[in-house]
Amino acid sequence: MIAYSDGEVRRQFNVCFRARVVGGGLTVSDESHEASWFTAEEIAGSDMHHTQRLCVEHALSRDTPHAG
């Protein structure tokens, strides 16, 4: 559960994929307004909820799938 400073409370589900680009282009959808590629170094300094950071850090540091 995540309680935001504006009073909103929600259950969040994070899915992180480690991938490599093989073609095509990065685009937005109805659920997003921006999409970008980031290096591991750029991610380290980005602002995100601690549950998202745990997921990303796990994906960058291990070779095995993880459910958390």
N, CA, C and O atoms as CSV, one atom per row, in Angstrom:
chain,resi,resn,atom,element,x,y,z
A,1,MET,N,N,0.847,-1.173,0.000
A,1,MET,CA,C,0.000,0.000,0.000
A,1,MET,C,C,0.892,1.235,0.000
A,1,MET,O,O,1.915,1.287,0.683
A,2,ILE,N,N,0.480,2.222,-0.780
A,2,ILE,CA,C,1.208,3.481,-0.843
A,2,ILE,C,C,0.265,4.606,-0.476
A,2,ILE,O,O,-0.807,4.739,-1.067
A,3,ALA,N,N,0.653,5.417,0.492
A,3,ALA,CA,C,-0.121,6.599,0.881
A,3,ALA,C,C,0.636,7.820,0.381
A,3,ALA,O,O,1.757,8.087,0.815
A,4,TYR,N,N,0.015,8.562,-0.537
A,4,TYR,CA,C,0.634,9.753,-1.099
A,4,TYR,C,C,0.351,10.974,-0.229
A,4,TYR,O,O,-0.587,10.971,0.568
A,5,SER,N,N,1.156,12.006,-0.382
A,5,SER,CA,C,1.023,13.206,0.438
A,5,SER,C,C,-0.300,13.935,0.215
A,5,SER,O,O,-0.725,14.713,1.070
A,6,ASP,N,N,-0.963,13.691,-0.934
A,6,ASP,CA,C,-2.251,14.347,-1.185
A,6,ASP,C,C,-3.430,13.568,-0.608
A,6,ASP,O,O,-4.585,13.936,-0.826
A,7,GLY,N,N,-3.142,12.484,0.134
A,7,GLY,CA,C,-4.192,11.695,0.769
A,7,GLY,C,C,-4.612,10.458,-0.016
A,7,GLY,O,O,-5.326,9.607,0.513
A,8,GLU,N,N,-4.181,10.348,-1.262
A,8,GLU,CA,C,-4.531,9.173,-2.066
A,8,GLU,C,C,-3.805,7.951,-1.519
A,8,GLU,O,O,-2.621,8.016,-1.191
A,9,VAL,N,N,-4.525,6.835,-1.423
A,9,VAL,CA,C,-3.940,5.574,-0.980
A,9,VAL,C,C,-4.241,4.536,-2.042
A,9,VAL,O,O,-5.383,4.409,-2.483
A,10,ARG,N,N,-3.234,3.797,-2.455
A,10,ARG,CA,C,-3.456,2.767,-3.471
A,10,ARG,C,C,-2.504,1.605,-3.276
A,10,ARG,O,O,-1.440,1.732,-2.669
A,11,ARG,N,N,-2.917,0.481,-3.804
A,11,ARG,CA,C,-2.052,-0.702,-3.847
A,11,ARG,C,C,-1.371,-0.663,-5.201
A,11,ARG,O,O,-2.035,-0.585,-6.235
A,12,GLN,N,N,-0.059,-0.716,-5.197
A,12,GLN,CA,C,0.695,-0.599,-6.432
A,12,GLN,C,C,1.324,-1.930,-6.781
A,12,GLN,O,O,1.764,-2.677,-5.907
A,13,PHE,N,N,1.359,-2.213,-8.069
A,13,PHE,CA,C,1.979,-3.423,-8.580
A,13,PHE,C,C,3.030,-2.991,-9.593
A,13,PHE,O,O,2.701,-2.336,-10.582
A,14,ASN,N,N,4.268,-3.343,-9.364
A,14,ASN,CA,C,5.369,-2.965,-10.258
A,14,ASN,C,C,5.832,-4.175,-11.051
A,14,ASN,O,O,5.998,-5.267,-10.506
A,15,VAL,N,N,6.038,-3.968,-12.339
A,15,VAL,CA,C,6.639,-4.986,-13.192
A,15,VAL,C,C,7.831,-4.346,-13.875
A,15,VAL,O,O,7.688,-3.342,-14.573
A,16,CYS,N,N,8.998,-4.918,-13.678
A,16,CYS,CA,C,10.218,-4.397,-14.295
A,16,CYS,C,C,10.779,-5.454,-15.230
A,16,CYS,O,O,10.843,-6.635,-14.885
A,17,PHE,N,N,11.181,-5.022,-16.407
A,17,PHE,CA,C,11.783,-5.918,-17.381
A,17,PHE,C,C,13.174,-5.411,-17.728
A,17,PHE,O,O,13.378,-4.216,-17.941
A,18,ARG,N,N,14.112,-6.319,-17.781
A,18,ARG,CA,C,15.437,-5.984,-18.287
A,18,ARG,C,C,15.454,-6.478,-19.726
A,18,ARG,O,O,15.155,-7.643,-19.989
A,19,ALA,N,N,15.800,-5.603,-20.651
A,19,ALA,CA,C,15.715,-5.952,-22.065
A,19,ALA,C,C,16.829,-5.279,-22.850
A,19,ALA,O,O,17.573,-4.456,-22.317
A,20,ARG,N,N,16.932,-5.632,-24.097
A,20,ARG,CA,C,17.846,-4.932,-24.996
A,20,ARG,C,C,17.074,-4.573,-26.257
A,20,ARG,O,O,16.200,-5.316,-26.701
A,21,VAL,N,N,17.406,-3.448,-26.811
A,21,VAL,CA,C,16.725,-2.952,-28.006
A,21,VAL,C,C,17.180,-3.773,-29.210
A,21,VAL,O,O,18.376,-3.963,-29.428
A,22,VAL,N,N,16.205,-4.259,-29.996
A,22,VAL,CA,C,16.528,-4.992,-31.224
A,22,VAL,C,C,15.886,-4.339,-32.445
A,22,VAL,O,O,16.133,-4.755,-33.577
A,23,GLY,N,N,15.058,-3.308,-32.214
A,23,GLY,CA,C,14.442,-2.608,-33.336
A,23,GLY,C,C,13.202,-1.862,-32.890
A,23,GLY,O,O,12.797,-1.934,-31.730
A,24,GLY,N,N,12.607,-1.147,-33.823
A,24,GLY,CA,C,11.391,-0.409,-33.516
A,24,GLY,C,C,11.680,0.890,-32.800
A,24,GLY,O,O,12.817,1.361,-32.763
A,25,GLY,N,N,10.634,1.459,-32.232
A,25,GLY,CA,C,10.778,2.731,-31.547
A,25,GLY,C,C,9.986,2.756,-30.261
A,25,GLY,O,O,9.003,2.030,-30.115
A,26,LEU,N,N,10.404,3.576,-29.340
A,26,LEU,CA,C,9.750,3.731,-28.049
A,26,LEU,C,C,8.600,4.713,-28.210
A,26,LEU,O,O,8.802,5.819,-28.712
A,27,THR,N,N,7.384,4.325,-27.789
A,27,THR,CA,C,6.210,5.189,-27.936
A,27,THR,C,C,5.396,5.194,-26.649
A,27,THR,O,O,5.541,4.308,-25.808
A,28,VAL,N,N,4.547,6.193,-26.506
A,28,VAL,CA,C,3.649,6.288,-25.359
A,28,VAL,C,C,2.333,5.582,-25.684
A,28,VAL,O,O,2.066,5.240,-26.836
A,29,SER,N,N,1.511,5.369,-24.646
A,29,SER,CA,C,0.203,4.739,-24.808
A,29,SER,C,C,-0.843,5.573,-24.086
A,29,SER,O,O,-0.550,6.678,-23.628
A,30,ASP,N,N,-2.056,5.055,-23.980
A,30,ASP,CA,C,-3.117,5.737,-23.245
A,30,ASP,C,C,-2.784,5.856,-21.757
A,30,ASP,O,O,-3.342,6.708,-21.067
A,31,GLU,N,N,-1.885,5.015,-21.262
A,31,GLU,CA,C,-1.538,5.000,-19.842
A,31,GLU,C,C,-0.256,5.756,-19.534
A,31,GLU,O,O,0.209,5.728,-18.394
A,32,SER,N,N,0.324,6.425,-20.510
A,32,SER,CA,C,1.574,7.148,-20.277
A,32,SER,C,C,1.581,8.444,-21.075
A,32,SER,O,O,0.889,8.572,-22.085
A,33,HIS,N,N,2.368,9.393,-20.608
A,33,HIS,CA,C,2.509,10.643,-21.351
A,33,HIS,C,C,3.954,10.862,-21.787
A,33,HIS,O,O,4.248,11.795,-22.533
A,34,GLU,N,N,4.856,9.996,-21.316
A,34,GLU,CA,C,6.258,10.100,-21.687
A,34,GLU,C,C,6.903,8.727,-21.578
A,34,GLU,O,O,6.557,7.945,-20.692
A,35,ALA,N,N,7.836,8.431,-22.470
A,35,ALA,CA,C,8.593,7.179,-22.424
A,35,ALA,C,C,10.034,7.493,-22.792
A,35,ALA,O,O,10.285,8.246,-23.732
A,36,SER,N,N,10.983,6.918,-22.056
A,36,SER,CA,C,12.405,7.180,-22.289
A,36,SER,C,C,13.227,5.965,-21.925
A,36,SER,O,O,12.800,5.130,-21.128
A,37,TRP,N,N,14.416,5.869,-22.515
A,37,TRP,CA,C,15.399,4.870,-22.132
A,37,TRP,C,C,16.367,5.518,-21.166
A,37,TRP,O,O,16.700,6.693,-21.322
A,38,PHE,N,N,16.832,4.766,-20.159
A,38,PHE,CA,C,17.758,5.284,-19.160
A,38,PHE,C,C,18.894,4.304,-18.946
A,38,PHE,O,O,18.706,3.091,-19.035
A,39,THR,N,N,20.067,4.833,-18.664
A,39,THR,CA,C,21.184,3.983,-18.258
A,39,THR,C,C,21.027,3.685,-16.764
A,39,THR,O,O,20.250,4.345,-16.074
A,40,ALA,N,N,21.757,2.704,-16.277
A,40,ALA,CA,C,21.720,2.375,-14.844
A,40,ALA,C,C,22.161,3.572,-14.014
A,40,ALA,O,O,21.622,3.809,-12.933
A,41,GLU,N,N,23.126,4.317,-14.504
A,41,GLU,CA,C,23.615,5.494,-13.777
A,41,GLU,C,C,22.535,6.578,-13.697
A,41,GLU,O,O,22.387,7.224,-12.659
A,42,GLU,N,N,21.788,6.782,-14.768
A,42,GLU,CA,C,20.725,7.784,-14.772
A,42,GLU,C,C,19.587,7.382,-13.839
A,42,GLU,O,O,18.991,8.234,-13.182
A,43,ILE,N,N,19.288,6.092,-13.782
A,43,ILE,CA,C,18.214,5.601,-12.910
A,43,ILE,C,C,18.571,5.843,-11.448
A,43,ILE,O,O,17.703,6.185,-10.645
A,44,ALA,N,N,19.833,5.668,-11.101
A,44,ALA,CA,C,20.268,5.810,-9.707
A,44,ALA,C,C,19.901,7.174,-9.125
A,44,ALA,O,O,19.614,7.273,-7.932
A,45,GLY,N,N,19.904,8.218,-9.940
A,45,GLY,CA,C,19.604,9.551,-9.446
A,45,GLY,C,C,18.175,10.002,-9.667
A,45,GLY,O,O,17.850,11.157,-9.392
A,46,SER,N,N,17.308,9.123,-10.158
A,46,SER,CA,C,15.941,9.540,-10.472
A,46,SER,C,C,15.018,9.434,-9.253
A,46,SER,O,O,15.258,8.648,-8.336
A,47,ASP,N,N,13.968,10.241,-9.270
A,47,ASP,CA,C,12.995,10.290,-8.185
A,47,ASP,C,C,11.915,9.239,-8.428
A,47,ASP,O,O,11.214,9.288,-9.439
A,48,MET,N,N,11.780,8.292,-7.507
A,48,MET,CA,C,10.737,7.264,-7.619
A,48,MET,C,C,10.379,6.756,-6.230
A,48,MET,O,O,11.131,6.947,-5.273
A,49,HIS,N,N,9.229,6.111,-6.130
A,49,HIS,CA,C,8.796,5.537,-4.866
A,49,HIS,C,C,9.760,4.408,-4.488
A,49,HIS,O,O,10.301,3.727,-5.359
A,50,HIS,N,N,9.966,4.219,-3.195
A,50,HIS,CA,C,10.956,3.223,-2.745
A,50,HIS,C,C,10.622,1.814,-3.218
A,50,HIS,O,O,11.538,1.015,-3.414
A,51,THR,N,N,9.344,1.475,-3.409
A,51,THR,CA,C,9.000,0.137,-3.905
A,51,THR,C,C,9.422,-0.036,-5.357
A,51,THR,O,O,9.828,-1.128,-5.756
A,52,GLN,N,N,9.333,1.022,-6.147
A,52,GLN,CA,C,9.797,0.969,-7.532
A,52,GLN,C,C,11.315,0.866,-7.571
A,52,GLN,O,O,11.871,0.120,-8.377
A,53,ARG,N,N,11.986,1.615,-6.699
A,53,ARG,CA,C,13.451,1.576,-6.655
A,53,ARG,C,C,13.943,0.164,-6.314
A,53,ARG,O,O,14.909,-0.310,-6.912
A,54,LEU,N,N,13.295,-0.506,-5.366
A,54,LEU,CA,C,13.686,-1.879,-5.015
A,54,LEU,C,C,13.582,-2.804,-6.215
A,54,LEU,O,O,14.469,-3.623,-6.452
A,55,CYS,N,N,12.509,-2.676,-6.968
A,55,CYS,CA,C,12.304,-3.514,-8.152
A,55,CYS,C,C,13.404,-3.257,-9.189
A,55,CYS,O,O,13.979,-4.198,-9.735
A,56,VAL,N,N,13.688,-1.995,-9.452
A,56,VAL,CA,C,14.706,-1.636,-10.436
A,56,VAL,C,C,16.086,-2.091,-9.972
A,56,VAL,O,O,16.840,-2.666,-10.758
A,57,GLU,N,N,16.427,-1.844,-8.717
A,57,GLU,CA,C,17.734,-2.255,-8.201
A,57,GLU,C,C,17.903,-3.764,-8.272
A,57,GLU,O,O,18.984,-4.259,-8.591
A,58,HIS,N,N,16.831,-4.497,-7.975
A,58,HIS,CA,C,16.915,-5.954,-8.058
A,58,HIS,C,C,17.151,-6.385,-9.507
A,58,HIS,O,O,17.985,-7.251,-9.771
A,59,ALA,N,N,16.434,-5.794,-10.421
A,59,ALA,CA,C,16.590,-6.154,-11.837
A,59,ALA,C,C,18.000,-5.853,-12.344
A,59,ALA,O,O,18.524,-6.590,-13.178
A,60,LEU,N,N,18.612,-4.794,-11.857
A,60,LEU,CA,C,19.955,-4.425,-12.314
A,60,LEU,C,C,21.054,-5.230,-11.646
A,60,LEU,O,O,22.173,-5.269,-12.157
A,61,SER,N,N,20.774,-5.871,-10.524
A,61,SER,CA,C,21.833,-6.532,-9.785
A,61,SER,C,C,21.805,-8.052,-9.832
A,61,SER,O,O,22.733,-8.690,-9.336
A,62,ARG,N,N,20.785,-8.645,-10.404
A,62,ARG,CA,C,20.662,-10.103,-10.386
A,62,ARG,C,C,20.304,-10.661,-11.750
A,62,ARG,O,O,19.732,-9.968,-12.592
A,63,ASP,N,N,20.650,-11.925,-11.955
A,63,ASP,CA,C,20.357,-12.588,-13.213
A,63,ASP,C,C,19.130,-13.491,-13.142
A,63,ASP,O,O,18.764,-14.112,-14.139
A,64,THR,N,N,18.492,-13.571,-11.980
A,64,THR,CA,C,17.352,-14.458,-11.812
A,64,THR,C,C,16.068,-13.676,-11.649
A,64,THR,O,O,16.100,-12.557,-11.137
A,65,PRO,N,N,14.921,-14.234,-12.074
A,65,PRO,CA,C,13.634,-13.562,-11.862
A,65,PRO,C,C,13.345,-13.397,-10.379
A,65,PRO,O,O,13.840,-14.168,-9.557
A,66,HIS,N,N,12.554,-12.406,-10.038
A,66,HIS,CA,C,12.231,-12.128,-8.651
A,66,HIS,C,C,10.793,-11.657,-8.566
A,66,HIS,O,O,10.363,-10.808,-9.347
A,67,ALA,N,N,10.053,-12.203,-7.622
A,67,ALA,CA,C,8.696,-11.710,-7.340
A,67,ALA,C,C,8.732,-11.121,-5.940
A,67,ALA,O,O,9.116,-11.791,-4.982
A,68,GLY,N,N,8.332,-9.866,-5.832
A,68,GLY,CA,C,8.412,-9.236,-4.534
A,68,GLY,C,C,7.205,-8.410,-4.216
A,68,GLY,O,O,7.131,-7.813,-3.142
